[in-house]
Amino acid sequence: MTSVIGVAVQLAAAAVLLLAGAQKLAAPAKFTDTLRKLRVPGTHSLRTLVPLVELATAGLLLTGAWRALAATLVAVQGVAFAAAGVIALRRRAAISCACFGPLDSGVLGSRQIALVPAWLLVAAVTLYLPGLSGPTGIAALTAIALAMGVVAAAYLMVPWVRDRRSARVVTVR
């Protein structure tokens, strides 16, 4: 039996993690730059590992597999995001968040720290409230991934459509 709250929280968290992980993998330069500015060791490995963990966590949230592992990964990621915010604040540096790859232009800082309770709440909900599982969860994962693909395609096509329209404009005297 599923809990409406459990399903809603896990769907929202999974969508955020899917978007974040996919954007970082699709355009890793901005995230790599953020890691370099934070001066974290293992930048080369982390630029791939972090988005893969985000995607795996989203998959675990939606499939209901290994709920304790999913909850732990959510909590660890929330604390890691906050740690990045603390590092940026302590250095008084305006370091680009790169939370969602090239889609996000915010800076690291108090926002990541303020979101720790939300990430911990997601972890608790994942652990204690039933959410999606099995074929329903896999269907939800597929639907979210497809919706994100459609949104990304539309986002990429807007400049193309605008360029095509401007190319058709012919000045008449």
Residue, then its C-alpha position, 0 to 999 in steps of 0.5 A: m500500500t502506498s502513502v500519498i505523502g511518500v509518493a509525492v515526496q519521492l516523486a519530487a525528489a527523484a525529479v530534482l535528482l534526475l534533472a540535476g544528474a542529467q544536466k551535469l552529465a550532459a554539460p560537465a564543464k560548469f560543474t567541473d569548474t564549480l568543483r575546481k573553485l571549491r578545491v575539492p580533491g578528486t575533481h576529475s572523478l567527482r564530475t562523473l561520480v556525483p551525477l551518477v549517484e544523483l541518477a542512481t538515487a532517483g532510480l532507487l527512490l522511484t523503484g522502492a529498491w533498497r529504501a535504506l540505501a536510498a534514504t542514506l544517499v539522499a541524506v548524504q547528498g543533502v549534507a554534501f550540498a550544504a558543505a559546498g555552500v559552507i565552503a563558498l561562504r567561508r571563502r567569501a567566493a561567488i562560486s556558481c552552484a551548477c546544481f542543475g548544470p548549465l540551467d542554474s545560474g545561482v551561487l553556492g551559499s545559504r540556499q544549500i544550507a537552508l535545504v538540508p532539513a528538506w533533504l533530511l525530510v526526504a530521507a525520513v519519508t523514504l525510510y518510513l513512508p511507503g512510496l512507489s515500488g516495482p512496475t509502478g515506480i519503474a513506469a514513473l521513472t520512465a515517464i519523468a525521464l521522457a517528460m524531461g527529454v521533451v522539455a529539454a528538446a523544446y528548450l533546445m528548439v526555441p533558439w532554432v525556431r527563432d533563428r528560422r523565423s528571422a531567416r524568413v523575414v524579407t524586407v520589402r521596399 
